[in-house]
Amino acid sequence: MRIGVVADTHHPEFLDRLPERLFDTFKGVDLILHAGDVGGRETLERLALLAPVQAVRGDHDRSLPELPQERVLEAEGRRIAVVHGNRSRLIEEPVTFVGTVSLGYLWPAPGLDGWLRARFPDADVIVHGHTHEPRLRRLEGTLIFNPGAVYQVTPAAARARLQGHPGWFEWSWLQVVRHRRRHPEPSVGILDLDEKGVRASIVPL
């Protein structure tokens, strides 16, 4: 079974169009998982032309209240949990503030892997988004997979969004992004499941 994994499309919220490479990458997949911050219903409709879509709601998905905050599904005998990854602001705001005052050189999501593992203790795979950072790692036997973001915030995009007078939390996060030394490229992911196990890969767009 081959599963396309995507997160943080933010279309049409911040991204005018989805890249064609996304659709080329997902041709022939059996299922698509969207880990939140979809951005609009049209994104899900376009993805559904390729394969069935299972999506969760991110912190930017107020227009999609019907989406659950998390999903747990079974595929090829494995339990896959999908969640956006945004934690309580009691955790996220102080962490983001530290990232801001350190000029963005401190990774602003410490403890996220442990939080995800504790939330889904029986999952074989945990898919999440939110950080816009593609990552693939294992914790206590669980594969934790962030495919990265389709919409990546460049320094120029961060400066433009700051002109819109965002709230405190978004303002802090944009300050972190705008001072980072490196910026990830847009990407999606693929999960391949068979009798040998689960393999995950990150595909640049």
Backbone as CSV, one residue per row, in Angstrom:
resi,resn,N_x,N_y,N_z,CA_x,CA_y,CA_z,C_x,C_y,C_z
1,MET,0.848,-1.187,0.000,0.000,0.000,0.000,0.886,1.241,0.000
2,ARG,0.528,2.206,-0.830,1.294,3.460,-0.901,0.381,4.610,-0.490
3,ILE,0.854,5.421,0.452,0.063,6.522,1.007,0.803,7.835,0.764
4,GLY,0.099,8.808,0.184,0.640,10.150,0.067,0.381,10.926,1.352
5,VAL,1.380,11.645,1.826,1.280,12.376,3.088,1.597,13.851,2.827
6,VAL,0.709,14.715,3.280,0.872,16.142,3.009,0.420,16.933,4.232
7,ALA,0.980,18.109,4.392,0.608,18.976,5.514,0.837,20.432,5.124
8,ASP,0.143,21.307,5.815,0.397,22.752,5.713,0.395,23.239,4.266
9,THR,-0.696,22.934,3.563,-0.849,23.449,2.207,-1.234,24.928,2.219
10,HIS,-2.029,25.337,3.206,-2.426,26.749,3.349,-2.931,27.335,2.025
11,HIS,-3.697,26.519,1.288,-4.242,26.953,-0.002,-5.766,26.991,0.078
12,PRO,-6.388,28.119,-0.258,-5.820,29.345,-0.837,-5.498,30.424,0.194
13,GLU,-5.360,30.052,1.446,-5.115,31.043,2.500,-3.880,31.897,2.196
14,PHE,-2.739,31.242,1.970,-1.500,31.962,1.673,-0.900,31.563,0.327
15,LEU,-1.244,30.396,-0.170,-0.684,29.885,-1.418,-1.752,29.960,-2.505
16,ASP,-1.441,30.632,-3.608,-2.425,30.846,-4.669,-2.789,29.564,-5.404
17,ARG,-1.811,28.670,-5.586,-2.082,27.426,-6.296,-1.193,26.315,-5.748
18,LEU,-1.686,25.106,-5.826,-0.904,23.953,-5.401,0.062,23.566,-6.520
19,PRO,1.292,23.208,-6.182,2.274,22.875,-7.220,1.910,21.582,-7.953
20,GLU,2.134,21.569,-9.259,1.834,20.389,-10.064,2.658,19.191,-9.628
21,ARG,3.853,19.445,-9.099,4.709,18.331,-8.644,4.024,17.543,-7.536
22,LEU,3.200,18.199,-6.741,2.455,17.491,-5.697,1.564,16.416,-6.330
23,PHE,0.845,16.771,-7.369,-0.068,15.827,-8.014,0.703,14.743,-8.764
24,ASP,1.832,15.089,-9.336,2.667,14.085,-9.996,3.181,13.066,-8.980
25,THR,3.578,13.540,-7.808,4.121,12.663,-6.776,3.065,11.699,-6.256
26,PHE,1.828,12.169,-6.159,0.761,11.356,-5.573,-0.003,10.505,-6.589
27,LYS,0.393,10.536,-7.839,-0.282,9.684,-8.827,-0.102,8.214,-8.455
28,GLY,-1.215,7.491,-8.388,-1.154,6.068,-8.106,-1.183,5.697,-6.643
29,VAL,-1.227,6.671,-5.720,-1.303,6.308,-4.302,-2.688,5.736,-3.984
30,ASP,-2.760,4.942,-2.923,-4.019,4.327,-2.514,-4.816,5.211,-1.558
31,LEU,-4.122,6.130,-0.893,-4.740,6.967,0.135,-3.891,8.216,0.302
32,ILE,-4.527,9.316,0.680,-3.801,10.553,0.995,-4.151,10.975,2.416
33,LEU,-3.143,11.254,3.210,-3.320,11.776,4.565,-2.905,13.248,4.563
34,HIS,-3.783,14.107,5.085,-3.450,15.529,5.203,-3.407,15.879,6.689
35,ALA,-2.234,16.328,7.150,-2.018,16.584,8.570,-2.326,18.014,8.982
36,GLY,-3.274,18.651,8.327,-3.801,19.911,8.824,-3.177,21.172,8.267
37,ASP,-3.825,22.292,8.586,-3.597,23.588,7.943,-3.787,23.422,6.436
38,VAL,-4.978,22.920,6.133,-5.371,22.672,4.744,-5.474,23.992,3.997
39,GLY,-6.218,24.934,4.582,-6.354,26.254,3.989,-7.657,26.501,3.260
40,GLY,-8.324,25.429,2.811,-9.593,25.614,2.108,-10.118,24.290,1.591
41,ARG,-11.422,24.215,1.444,-12.071,22.972,1.011,-11.630,22.540,-0.385
42,GLU,-11.292,23.513,-1.253,-10.892,23.161,-2.612,-9.626,22.325,-2.658
43,THR,-8.763,22.486,-1.646,-7.556,21.658,-1.581,-7.926,20.191,-1.417
44,LEU,-8.844,19.906,-0.502,-9.265,18.527,-0.284,-9.980,17.970,-1.515
45,GLU,-10.748,18.812,-2.181,-11.470,18.359,-3.376,-10.502,17.991,-4.493
46,ARG,-9.447,18.770,-4.653,-8.473,18.466,-5.706,-7.692,17.201,-5.385
47,LEU,-7.318,17.028,-4.131,-6.585,15.825,-3.744,-7.457,14.581,-3.901
48,ALA,-8.749,14.735,-3.630,-9.667,13.600,-3.716,-9.837,13.088,-5.133
49,LEU,-9.422,13.860,-6.137,-9.448,13.373,-7.512,-8.375,12.315,-7.749
50,LEU,-7.374,12.266,-6.862,-6.289,11.294,-6.979,-6.547,10.033,-6.176
51,ALA,-7.068,10.203,-4.942,-7.272,9.067,-4.030,-8.136,9.540,-2.865
52,PRO,-8.720,8.602,-2.103,-9.453,9.006,-0.903,-8.558,9.805,0.044
53,VAL,-9.138,10.802,0.684,-8.378,11.703,1.554,-8.886,11.588,2.991
54,GLN,-7.960,11.441,3.931,-8.254,11.505,5.352,-7.478,12.709,5.899
55,ALA,-8.203,13.713,6.379,-7.559,14.958,6.812,-7.931,15.278,8.248
56,VAL,-7.081,16.057,8.904,-7.375,16.571,10.238,-7.315,18.095,10.197
57,ARG,-7.866,18.706,11.228,-7.958,20.167,11.299,-6.715,20.745,11.972
58,GLY,-6.141,21.761,11.327,-5.023,22.474,11.923,-5.485,23.763,12.567
59,ASP,-4.561,24.506,13.156,-4.916,25.737,13.851,-5.314,26.855,12.887
60,HIS,-5.101,26.670,11.580,-5.532,27.648,10.582,-6.780,27.189,9.825
61,ASP,-7.436,26.140,10.291,-8.559,25.559,9.544,-9.920,25.881,10.162
62,ARG,-10.115,27.129,10.531,-11.408,27.512,11.117,-12.546,27.362,10.118
63,SER,-12.241,27.413,8.823,-13.277,27.275,7.797,-13.652,25.817,7.539
64,LEU,-12.980,24.887,8.236,-13.251,23.460,8.039,-13.585,22.789,9.379
65,PRO,-14.647,23.263,10.038,-14.951,22.740,11.376,-15.345,21.273,11.384
66,GLU,-15.704,20.723,10.221,-16.114,19.322,10.165,-14.933,18.357,10.281
67,LEU,-13.723,18.856,10.080,-12.557,17.977,10.191,-12.247,17.688,11.655
68,PRO,-11.918,16.452,11.993,-11.542,16.142,13.380,-10.139,16.652,13.686
69,GLN,-9.822,16.786,14.951,-8.478,17.220,15.322,-7.463,16.098,15.208
70,GLU,-7.927,14.860,15.226,-7.024,13.729,15.075,-7.770,12.551,14.464
71,ARG,-7.029,11.668,13.852,-7.573,10.424,13.299,-6.614,9.288,13.626
72,VAL,-7.174,8.104,13.822,-6.372,6.888,13.935,-6.989,5.873,12.987
73,LEU,-6.202,5.357,12.066,-6.706,4.398,11.086,-5.754,3.221,10.985
74,GLU,-6.245,2.142,10.407,-5.420,0.960,10.203,-5.175,0.763,8.716
75,ALA,-3.938,0.421,8.365,-3.571,0.149,6.987,-2.528,-0.957,6.991
76,GLU,-2.808,-2.010,6.266,-1.885,-3.148,6.193,-1.478,-3.626,7.587
77,GLY,-2.443,-3.617,8.517,-2.180,-4.119,9.859,-1.425,-3.169,10.765
78,ARG,-1.182,-1.929,10.319,-0.496,-0.935,11.164,-1.457,0.170,11.567
79,ARG,-1.269,0.670,12.778,-2.075,1.786,13.265,-1.358,3.092,12.943
80,ILE,-2.051,3.958,12.207,-1.474,5.246,11.814,-2.302,6.357,12.438
81,ALA,-1.658,7.192,13.236,-2.319,8.350,13.845,-1.966,9.593,13.030
82,VAL,-2.951,10.452,12.838,-2.742,11.707,12.107,-3.230,12.849,12.986
83,VAL,-2.390,13.854,13.177,-2.734,15.023,13.987,-1.916,16.196,13.455
84,HIS,-2.440,17.405,13.625,-1.670,18.543,13.112,-0.390,18.738,13.919
85,GLY,-0.495,18.723,15.234,0.704,18.834,16.064,0.772,20.081,16.904
86,ASN,-0.245,20.954,16.802,-0.221,22.152,17.635,-0.688,21.808,19.042
87,ARG,0.133,22.169,20.005,-0.174,21.883,21.399,-0.872,23.079,22.043
88,SER,-1.228,22.920,23.296,-1.822,24.013,24.051,-0.926,25.240,23.990
89,ARG,-1.546,26.394,23.910,-0.742,27.632,23.876,0.003,27.860,25.187
90,LEU,-0.424,27.201,26.263,0.341,27.262,27.507,1.732,26.679,27.306
91,ILE,1.849,25.749,26.343,3.158,25.190,25.992,3.770,25.972,24.843
92,GLU,2.990,26.185,23.799,3.553,26.723,22.563,3.958,28.188,22.667
93,GLU,3.179,29.010,23.354,3.518,30.432,23.396,4.839,30.699,24.124
94,PRO,5.079,30.104,25.316,6.382,30.348,25.955,7.548,29.826,25.115
95,VAL,7.372,28.663,24.476,8.437,28.103,23.646,8.720,29.009,22.460
96,THR,7.656,29.499,21.823,7.839,30.377,20.680,8.463,31.705,21.102
97,PHE,8.114,32.187,22.295,8.715,33.418,22.801,10.218,33.253,22.965
98,VAL,10.654,32.109,23.506,12.086,31.864,23.662,12.760,31.836,22.291
99,GLY,12.082,31.194,21.318,12.625,31.192,19.960,12.747,32.590,19.394
100,THR,11.791,33.458,19.736,11.808,34.826,19.233,12.967,35.620,19.825
101,VAL,13.120,35.560,21.129,14.174,36.361,21.758,15.562,35.813,21.440
102,SER,15.640,34.542,20.994,16.939,33.993,20.569,17.170,34.238,19.082
103,LEU,16.341,35.118,18.473,16.434,35.463,17.053,16.223,34.251,16.151
104,GLY,15.438,33.298,16.653,15.060,32.181,15.803,16.108,31.102,15.660
105,TYR,17.212,31.178,16.363,18.260,30.168,16.209,18.014,28.965,17.113
106,LEU,17.029,29.052,17.978,16.642,27.923,18.817,15.430,27.261,18.180
107,TRP,15.504,25.936,17.974,14.373,25.223,17.386,13.148,25.416,18.279
108,PRO,12.029,25.919,17.751,10.924,26.341,18.599,9.915,25.264,18.975
109,ALA,10.250,23.959,18.867,9.277,22.930,19.208,9.879,21.810,20.059
110,PRO,10.611,22.129,21.136,11.171,21.056,21.959,10.067,20.259,22.634
111,GLY,10.311,18.967,22.781,9.351,18.115,23.471,8.200,17.628,22.620
112,LEU,8.164,18.011,21.330,7.028,17.634,20.499,6.956,16.129,20.281
113,ASP,8.109,15.484,20.050,8.089,14.042,19.811,7.511,13.285,21.002
114,GLY,7.937,13.641,22.193,7.424,12.978,23.392,5.943,13.215,23.584
115,TRP,5.489,14.432,23.273,4.068,14.756,23.392,3.248,13.920,22.418
116,LEU,3.733,13.773,21.183,3.030,12.965,20.189,2.989,11.498,20.604
117,ARG,4.110,10.981,21.089,4.180,9.569,21.491,3.248,9.290,22.660
118,ALA,3.167,10.224,23.613,2.274,10.042,24.763,0.808,10.121,24.346
119,ARG,0.511,10.920,23.335,-0.875,11.083,22.885,-1.366,9.856,22.124
120,PHE,-0.445,9.176,21.413,-0.821,7.998,20.627,0.109,6.837,20.990
121,PRO,-0.029,6.278,22.198,0.930,5.265,22.660,0.870,3.962,21.878
122,ASP,-0.250,3.670,21.198,-0.386,2.404,20.479,-0.148,2.530,18.978
123,ALA,0.231,3.701,18.520,0.401,3.915,17.081,1.737,3.356,16.603
124,ASP,1.711,2.763,15.411,2.951,2.348,14.756,3.575,3.518,14.009
125,VAL,2.719,4.412,13.509,3.171,5.595,12.773,2.368,6.793,13.253
126,ILE,3.037,7.914,13.501,2.363,9.176,13.824,2.741,10.186,12.752
127,VAL,1.725,10.682,12.052,1.925,11.700,11.012,1.489,13.046,11.579
128,HIS,2.310,14.066,11.415,1.938,15.400,11.892,2.521,16.455,10.966
129,GLY,2.108,17.692,11.179,2.609,18.830,10.429,2.976,19.936,11.393
130,HIS,2.475,21.151,11.140,2.524,22.304,12.046,3.873,23.023,12.067
131,THR,4.979,22.300,12.163,6.277,22.968,12.290,6.850,23.390,10.939
132,HIS,6.280,22.900,9.833,6.770,23.176,8.475,8.170,22.612,8.262
133,GLU,8.592,21.713,9.111,9.944,21.161,9.058,9.864,19.669,8.737
134,PRO,10.325,19.215,7.568,10.284,17.781,7.276,11.210,17.005,8.213
135,ARG,10.653,15.975,8.840,11.450,15.180,9.771,10.944,13.745,9.771
136,LEU,11.864,12.834,9.947,11.569,11.407,9.995,12.423,10.812,11.104
137,ARG,11.798,10.275,12.136,12.558,9.742,13.260,11.748,8.653,13.962
138,ARG,12.414,7.864,14.806,11.744,6.812,15.563,11.910,7.086,17.049
139,LEU,10.832,6.852,17.778,10.840,7.020,19.221,10.128,5.824,19.829
140,GLU,10.874,5.023,20.594,10.318,3.834,21.253,9.579,2.939,20.261
141,GLY,10.149,2.784,19.076,9.572,1.902,18.085,8.504,2.513,17.203
142,THR,8.097,3.740,17.495,7.082,4.421,16.692,7.747,5.338,15.678
143,LEU,7.294,5.253,14.438,7.781,6.139,13.393,7.006,7.451,13.468
144,ILE,7.715,8.553,13.655,7.100,9.881,13.711,7.526,10.631,12.453
145,PHE,6.518,11.076,11.697,6.781,11.543,10.330,6.098,12.875,10.077
146,ASN,6.906,13.877,9.763,6.398,15.159,9.293,6.855,15.317,7.849
147,PRO,5.916,15.364,6.890,6.328,15.449,5.484,6.859,16.809,5.070
148,GLY,6.850,17.772,5.999,7.184,19.139,5.640,5.939,19.872,5.185
149,ALA,6.103,21.043,4.666,4.976,21.889,4.274,5.003,22.162,2.784
150,VAL,3.817,22.214,2.185,3.715,22.650,0.794,3.941,24.160,0.721
151,TYR,3.382,24.886,1.697,3.606,26.337,1.787,4.707,26.592,2.813
152,GLN,5.839,27.095,2.354,6.920,27.448,3.257,7.022,28.970,3.366
153,VAL,7.214,29.436,4.580,7.258,30.875,4.836,8.685,31.368,4.629
154,THR,8.893,32.104,3.568,10.187,32.719,3.308,10.310,34.002,4.139
155,PRO,11.514,34.561,4.277,11.635,35.835,4.988,10.734,36.925,4.401
156,ALA,10.622,36.963,3.074,9.772,37.978,2.437,8.305,37.749,2.792
157,ALA,7.867,36.481,2.781,6.472,36.176,3.141,6.211,36.512,4.601
158,ALA,7.183,36.241,5.469,7.015,36.566,6.884,6.871,38.075,7.078
159,ARG,7.693,38.849,6.384,7.595,40.310,6.508,6.236,40.809,6.009
160,ALA,5.739,40.221,4.927,4.437,40.629,4.384,3.320,40.305,5.363
161,ARG,3.381,39.125,5.984,2.330,38.756,6.937,2.395,39.607,8.194
162,LEU,3.583,40.052,8.572,3.709,40.919,9.744,3.039,42.269,9.509
163,GLN,2.928,42.682,8.256,2.256,43.943,7.945,0.754,43.872,8.226
164,GLY,0.222,42.652,8.306,-1.207,42.476,8.578,-1.564,42.498,10.048
165,HIS,-0.614,42.848,10.918,-0.831,42.960,12.359,-1.425,41.677,12.954
166,PRO,-0.686,40.554,12.818,-1.190,39.294,13.369,-1.203,39.318,14.890
167,GLY,-1.888,38.332,15.476,-1.916,38.206,16.934,-0.541,37.868,17.486
168,TRP,-0.460,37.889,18.821,0.831,37.723,19.475,1.532,36.424,19.095
169,PHE,0.790,35.309,19.097,1.415,34.019,18.833,1.971,33.958,17.418
170,GLU,1.166,34.360,16.436,1.632,34.324,15.047,2.775,35.323,14.843
171,TRP,2.687,36.502,15.475,3.759,37.488,15.365,5.086,36.892,15.856
172,SER,5.043,36.200,16.990,6.270,35.602,17.532,6.827,34.551,16.592
173,TRP,5.923,33.693,16.066,6.373,32.637,15.171,6.986,33.219,13.897
174,LEU,6.386,34.276,13.359,6.912,34.907,12.152,8.273,35.551,12.409
175,GLN,8.467,36.052,13.613,9.789,36.592,13.947,10.836,35.489,13.945
176,VAL,10.454,34.300,14.461,11.374,33.161,14.441,11.731,32.814,13.003
177,VAL,10.705,32.688,12.159,10.922,32.297,10.767,11.797,33.304,10.046
178,ARG,11.540,34.565,10.258,12.228,35.600,9.494,13.711,35.704,9.859
179,HIS,14.094,35.168,11.039,15.494,35.227,11.446,16.216,33.884,11.326
180,ARG,15.538,32.872,10.825,16.214,31.583,10.710,17.350,31.633,9.698
181,ARG,18.393,30.841,9.978,19.538,30.796,9.069,19.243,29.955,7.836
182,ARG,18.321,29.020,7.956,17.968,28.210,6.797,16.453,28.065,6.746
183,HIS,15.948,27.798,5.552,14.505,27.695,5.344,14.225,26.445,4.533
184,PRO,13.407,25.536,5.066,13.129,24.293,4.341,12.435,24.574,3.013
185,GLU,12.670,23.681,2.062,11.984,23.749,0.788,10.615,23.080,0.919
186,PRO,9.639,23.446,0.076,8.351,22.756,0.093,8.540,21.261,-0.158
187,SER,7.736,20.442,0.516,7.876,18.997,0.359,6.592,18.285,0.770
188,VAL,6.480,17.036,0.348,5.418,16.118,0.783,6.097,14.807,1.153
189,GLY,5.297,13.808,1.522,5.873,12.532,1.925,5.149,11.354,1.307
190,ILE,5.800,10.214,1.353,5.223,8.947,0.912,5.453,7.909,2.012
191,LEU,4.399,7.145,2.321,4.513,5.980,3.198,4.269,4.735,2.352
192,ASP,5.208,3.803,2.377,5.045,2.506,1.714,4.915,1.432,2.781
193,LEU,3.819,0.670,2.729,3.551,-0.373,3.704,3.464,-1.720,2.993
194,ASP,4.209,-2.709,3.509,4.094,-4.068,3.001,4.446,-5.024,4.125
195,GLU,4.616,-6.309,3.780,4.871,-7.315,4.814,6.207,-7.117,5.505
196,LYS,7.102,-6.323,4.906,8.411,-6.079,5.511,8.399,-4.934,6.502
197,GLY,7.356,-4.110,6.476,7.282,-2.986,7.401,6.791,-1.712,6.747
198,VAL,7.196,-0.591,7.341,6.782,0.732,6.866,8.024,1.525,6.485
199,ARG,7.991,2.090,5.288,9.084,2.949,4.839,8.517,4.333,4.530
200,ALA,9.214,5.348,4.983,8.761,6.718,4.763,9.830,7.478,3.991
201,SER,9.379,8.360,3.118,10.331,9.191,2.381,9.765,10.591,2.225
202,ILE,10.662,11.547,2.135,10.304,12.952,1.948,10.635,13.330,0.518
203,VAL,9.685,13.959,-0.175,9.853,14.279,-1.581,9.820,15.800,-1.740
204,PRO,10.922,16.431,-2.143,10.901,17.887,-2.389,9.974,18.223,-3.555
205,LEU,9.355,19.394,-3.485,8.466,19.834,-4.568,9.183,20.851,-5.455
